[in-house]
């Protein structure tokens, strides 16, 4: 009977480890998705700044960042 209990305990430990590993993978995926969104937003903002600088240069106004 103790063999059955030991086997059940090992099975529970294995299942718990599988669950923990799945949670870790999900967390890593969530973090990488967030980083990707931030990178895209950052790139869009920089692109908008470059467009503004280009327009100012074409109109002959000073090319300062942040001056509206």
VOBA-1610 file (N, C-alpha, C; in pm, whole numbers, padded with zeros to 5 digits, always signed):
BEGIN
Unk+00082-00120+00000Unk+00000+00000+00000Unk+00086+00127+00000Unk+00201+00121+00067Unk+00289+00239+00070Unk+00346+00268-00070Unk+00358+00162-00151Unk+00406+00181-00289Unk+00306+00265-00368Unk+00176+00240-00348Unk+00071+00316-00417Unk+00073+00461-00373Unk+00091+00485-00245Unk+00096+00622-00192Unk+00217+00696-00250Unk+00331+00630-00254Unk+00452+00692-00308Unk+00434+00724-00456Unk+00370+00633-00527Unk+00346+00654-00671Unk+00251+00772-00693Unk+00147+00781-00610Unk+00052+00890-00619Unk+00121+01024-00588Unk+00207+01024-00489Unk+00279+01146-00451Unk+00369+01193-00565Unk+00437+01099-00630Unk+00523+01134-00744Unk+00440+01190-00859Unk+00324+01131-00882Unk+00237+01177-00990Unk+00188+01319-00962Unk+00153+01347-00836Unk+00108+01481-00799Unk+00222+01582-00817Unk+00342+01545-00774Unk+00457+01634-00787Unk+00485+01662-00934Unk+00476+01559-01017Unk+00499+01577-01160Unk+00395+01671-01220Unk+00268+01649-01185Unk+00160+01735-01237Unk+00180+01879-01192Unk+00223+01897-01069Unk+00246+02033-01017Unk+00360+02100-01094Unk+00467+02025-01120Unk+00580+02080-01196Unk+00539+02118-01337Unk+00456+02035-01400Unk+00406+02065-01535Unk+00327+02195-01533Unk+00240+02210-01434Unk+00158+02331-01421Unk+00246+02454-01399Unk+00346+02443-01313Unk+00436+02555-01286Unk+00511+02594-01413Unk+00559+02495-01487Unk+00630+02524-01612Unk+00540+02593-01714Unk+00415+02550-01723Unk+00320+02614-01815Unk+00296+02759-01775Unk+00282+02785-01644Unk+00261+02921-01596Unk+00382+03008-01628Unk+00502+02953-01611Unk+00624+03030-01643Unk+00628+03066-01791Unk+00596+02969-01876Unk+00596+02995-02021Unk+00495+03104-02056Unk+00377+03098-01995Unk+00275+03201-02020Unk+00324+03338-01976Unk+00390+03344-01861Unk+00440+03471-01810Unk+00546+03528-01902Unk+00636+03444-01951Unk+00739+03489-02044Unk+00674+03541-02171Unk+00574+03470-02220Unk+00503+03513-02342Unk+00435+03648-02320Unk+00372+03665-02202Unk+00306+03792-02170Unk+00407+03905-02169Unk+00524+03880-02106Unk+00627+03984-02099Unk+00677+04021-02237Unk+00698+03921-02322Unk+00750+03952-02456Unk+00646+04025-02539Unk+00518+03992-02521Unk+00411+04065-02591Unk+00410+04211-02547Unk+00424+04234-02417Unk+00425+04371-02365Unk+00544+04447-02420Unk+00661+04385-02422Unk+00780+04452-02474Unk+00761+04487-02621Unk+00699+04399-02695Unk+00676+04423-02837Unk+00584+04544-02856Unk+00479+04553-02778Unk+00386+04666-02788Unk+00457+04796-02755Unk+00537+04796-02649Unk+00611+04916-02611Unk+00707+04957-02722Unk+00772+04861-02783Unk+00866+04891-02890Unk+00795+04952-03009Unk+00681+04898-03045Unk+00604+04951-03158Unk+00558+05093-03128Unk+00507+05116-03007Unk+00462+05250-02968Unk+00578+05348-02971Unk+00693+05305-02922Unk+00811+05391-02921Unk+00853+05425-03063Unk+00851+05325-03150Unk+00888+05347-03291Unk+00790+05443-03357Unk+00661+05429-03329Unk+00561+05519-03387Unk+00584+05662-03340Unk+00615+05679-03212Unk+00638+05814-03159Unk+00762+05875-03223Unk+00869+05798-03234Unk+00991+05850-03296Unk+00967+05886-03442Unk+00887+05806-03510Unk+00855+05834-03649Unk+00779+05966-03660Unk+00686+05990-03568Unk+00610+06115-03567Unk+00703+06233-03542Unk+00801+06216-03452Unk+00896+06325-03423Unk+00980+06356-03547Unk+01024+06254-03616Unk+01104+06274-03737Unk+01021+06347-03843Unk+00893+06308-03855Unk+00805+06375-03952Unk+00790+06522-03917Unk+00774+06553-03789Unk+00762+06693-03747Unk+00890+06769-03778Unk+01005+06707-03751Unk+01133+06774-03778Unk+01147+06799-03928Unk+01107+06704-04009Unk+01118+06718-04154Unk+01029+06832-04203Unk+00907+06841-04150Unk+00817+06950-04190Unk+00875+07085-04151Unk+00932+07094-04031Unk+00990+07220-03987Unk+01108+07259-04076Unk+01188+07159-04112Unk+01305+07186-04197Unk+01258+07236-04333Unk+01151+07180-04384Unk+01100+07221-04515Unk+01043+07362-04510Unk+00988+07401-04394Unk+00928+07534-04384Unk+01029+07640-04341Unk+01151+07598-04310Unk+01255+07693-04272Unk+01254+07728-04124Unk+01172+07663-04043Unk+01168+07689-03898Unk+01278+07607-03831Unk+01318+07647-03711Unk+01422+07570-03639Unk+01376+07426-03613Unk+01472+07334-03613Unk+01442+07191-03600Unk+01462+07145-03456Unk+01388+07196-03361Unk+01403+07155-03222Unk+01295+07054-03187Unk+01336+06949-03116Unk+01238+06850-03071Unk+01156+06909-02958Unk+01031+06879-02957Unk+00946+06920-02847Unk+00894+07062-02857Unk+00938+07141-02951Unk+00882+07276-02964Unk+00765+07269-03061Unk+00645+07296-03011Unk+00526+07275-03091Unk+00497+07389-03178
//
